[in-house]
């Protein structure tokens, strides 16, 4: 398959290729240049929610109020002393 580069630097992928890859308007492709000057294109996600797990902070186990208070009692005075220096 062949595509032509426009004066704006854009390519139109042939419809058969778009269909085979499941590409729709807004689909993302990741390009890399290989040492032999071939271009490698990988299909990215078309659904922004598909990568949402990568953006979430790691899960933390829940901590009881008693554990929070005990930690504050244990670490609080030392942190206060360090801040006065």
N, C-alpha and C positions, 0 to 999 in steps of 0.2 A: 504494500500500500504506500501511497505517496501523498504528501501534503506540501503546500506552497506557503512560504513565509511572506506575509504582507509587508508593506512599507512601514507599518506600525509595529512590526516584530511579532505579529500574531500568527498562529497556525489554526487551521480548521481541520480537526481530525475527521477522517472519513466516517460516515454514518455507521457502516458495518463495524468498525473498530469501537466506536462509542457504544453501540448496542452490545457487542460482545463483552465489553468491560463494565457495562451497567452505568455508564456516565450520563449525567443529566446536567442541565444548566446549574452552575455553581459548584460542580464537582471539582475536587482539588487533585492535582498531580504533583508528584515530587520528582524533579529531574536531577540526574547526576551525569557528569561527563566521565566516560571510561578512558583509561590510558590510550586505547587505540582509536580515540575520538568518536566512539559510538556514544549515543545518548541513551541513557536508561531512564525510563519513566515508570513510576509506581503510582498506582491509584491510591489516593488518600480517602478518608472517610467523607461521605456526602452528608452524614448526619452529625451535627455538632455535639449531640448528646452521647454519641458513641465513644467519645474520648473524655467524657466528664469524669470518669473514674480516675483518670490521671491527674485531675485538678483538685481532687478532694484531699484534705489532710489525712494522714494515717489515723485509723480509728484508735480511740483510747478507751480503756476499760473505765467504767464508772467508778467514782470515788465517793465514799460516804461522807456525810458532814463531819462525823467523828474523826475520820482520817484527815480531812482538811484542817480541822482545828488542831489536831495533834501535830501535824506538820508545821503549822504556823507557830505553835508554842515552841517546837524544837528548833526551827530555823529562824524564826522572826528576830529574836534578840541578837543573834550573831550577824544577821544582815543589817540590823540597825546600827550596831557597833562599827561595822565596816564603812557604812555611809558617812559616819562622823569624821573619818580620817581625812 
